[in-house]
Amino acid sequence: MPIRRAVQLAAGLVILAAVGFWIALAVRGAMARRTLIVEPIQVQAGSLQGISGVDGAGLARTLAARLEALQTEAEPQPGEPGWSRIKTGAGGGLGQTDHLFGEIAASPQGPVLRLRINQDQAITTALAASTPQAIADRGAELVFAHARPIAYASRLAHAGRINEALPRFAALSQTGAPAARAAANRAWASALGGGLGDFAGYMRRQREALALEPADPVTYLALAQGDYVLGHDQAALDDLTIALGRGPGLGPLRLPAEWFAPAATRAVLARWRGDFRAAAKASWAGPRGPVSDLYLAGDLAQGHDPRGALAMLDHPTAGPAGAESLAGSIPIVLAARARALVALDLGRPGEAAKILGDLEQTPLAPGAANTRPVLTRPYLALAKARLGQATAAKALIEATPDDCYTCLRVRGIMALEQGDFAAAQAWLNQAVGQGPRLAFAHADLGALSLAQGDAPAALVHLRRAHALSPHYADALALMGEALTRQGKARAAARWFARADREAPRWGRNHLRWGQALLAAHDPEGARRQFDLAAALELDPAGRRALEAARR
């Protein structure tokens, strides 16, 4: 019996909104009472020959505005919080007040701009600028690089100046307090992963940050992201769980961080636990936008709601046109993967192969291109295998990482569908070894036992999957199938009913439920389930089975 189990394989790329959430909490407190007063720039007579209209007070106002903009655009970084206010004129208000002094002076090489915060050593740069705005922009950049060096290096990386950013990260990671060095390593990791697609380097930097701050929840969140992109799903779930356990307690009652986890983080936890309905609910409840809509589409696809998933993908902000307008290429990967998962679930391997084959040929930024071996290539291999293209499928699956949980599962499912039960067992056992506390491979082993005609063994695996993920609809439905094989049709119907609570728009579950009710001598109940199945999406084999059952 062909087993179509692709949808639940993808746990979804991690949205770690909690990283920014917790960093922002820490930084906001640090900068709450810091003010920078930009004093009028002293312009030495004759120092700016050929440049007119330079007024010291006006230059200070322009510099302050540009510095404020740079700080607003920057990612928050512990250890360099910046200022809550940047202004000109007198009066700093409560808290710490810093002063920025500046002068433009002549030199043998031409005019120079000197800037100094309080009594710090002056920062000096030659002025090639020809307008007051350009002078202020250069001065603001200089102050920003001095006061917030990690954020400045990140800015360089985001602007595509990665070769300028990397030496700065390397130097910053070796100087200062442990918290500052850890922050530098985290920012360095983001540049390596997002900018270069170097996920191994990303993990090295994050682990260095963790060594410097072993209790820091932010680093565990970042490790979870890297582990998932590398296919280390169990480690990713463990990292995320640790992060939520170690997050900052808030308020007079010291409420745990999990209470304050953003909806996107709750959705990630639900996906890894096979609770795709809860994941979709959390995705829907969170901030909506092009990328969040793509995650929601993936949740619906994995929850066996193909109609809902496609409707979300066709939403103007979530479809390819909206995705392509975003920085980076990850949305293109997410959209292609969600559409392919729907196609695989509906028995359309040719459609899935076309979608993912096109993705393989699409030019992507390195940070997105290097996610394909884990996020999409296993499904392309599965689609090719279902099309009978064994050589192409083998080449594709062998180009995936050996320690990738999803990839090992796909290898097992491919072997199962080809009737090679020994190979399927070996691959799925390896997947269980990679993710012993994840339900998915345990459920796959249950499907394998069913294909071998061993319902008691299937129930052992499926009970384990259910214990790990009580809301995982696929395991619940397979429990119903196993009990049906044992002649326990009424008990089976109860499991199909439980699966329906988790995936109410799953046509195949309604079909199997109706078949169980027929076996339990409940033709009226069976008819209701068959009617529901007929109104929902089924693959071609499911349509044929439904027609036969309704005769």
Secondary structure, 3 states (H helix, E strand, C coil): CCCCCCHHHCCCCCCCHHHHHHHHHHHHHHHCCEEEEECCCEECCCCCCCCCCCCHHHHHHHHHHHHHHHHHHCCCCCCCCCCCEEECCCCCCCCEEEEEEEEEECCCCCCEEEEEECCCCCEEEECCCCCHHHHHHHHHHHHHHHHCHHHHHHHHHHCCCHHHHHHHHHHHCCCCCHHHHHHHHHHHHHHHHHHHCCHHHHHHHHHHHHHHCCCCHHHHHHHHHHHHHCCCHHHHHHHHHHHHHHCCCECCCCECHHHHCCHHHHHHHHHHCCCHHHHHHHHHHCCCCHHHHHHHHHHHHHCCCHHHHHHHHCCCCCCHHHHHCCCCCHHHHHHHHHHHHHHHHCCCHHHHHHHHHHHHHCCCCHHHHCCHHHHCHHHHHHHHHHCCCHHHHHHHHHCCCCCCHHHHHHHHHHHHHCCCHHHHHHHHHHHHHHCCCCHHHHHHHHHHHHHCCCHHHHHHHHHHHHHHCCCCHHHHHHHHHHHHHCCCHHHHHHHHHHHHHHCCCCHHHHHHHHHHHHHCCCHHHHHHHHHHHHHCCCCHHHHHHHHHHCC
